[in-house]
Amino acid sequence: MGTAEKKNESPLQENAKVVVQDIKVAADDVLKTVKEAIREGNVRRITVKDRDGKVVATFPLAVGVVGVVLAPVLAAIGALTAILTDCTLSIEKGA
């Protein structure tokens, strides 16, 4: 890829603003926290980390995802939290 092509790609990445919010939660509150974040909108990705900060799972979400499409993601997060007692959610939102 030439330098001219790289220059054309970079403005798109520079203009995209992303806010990452790390939230430490107990296993009981994980699904509630995820649902609230999704209701607030603009969630691009949810990353589940163990108490040591190691990434356990990452779930990319499309803009405008609701209802039935979220069910598998919420089920997977629920299964992970059954294993983890304390975890950190990294919620990536488009600004």
Secondary structure, DSSP 8 states (H G I E B T S, - for coil): --HHHHHHHHHHHHH--EEEEEEEEEGGGHHHHHHHHHHHS-EEEEEEE-TTS-EEEEEE--TT--GGGTHHHHHHHHHHHHH-SEEEEEEEEE-
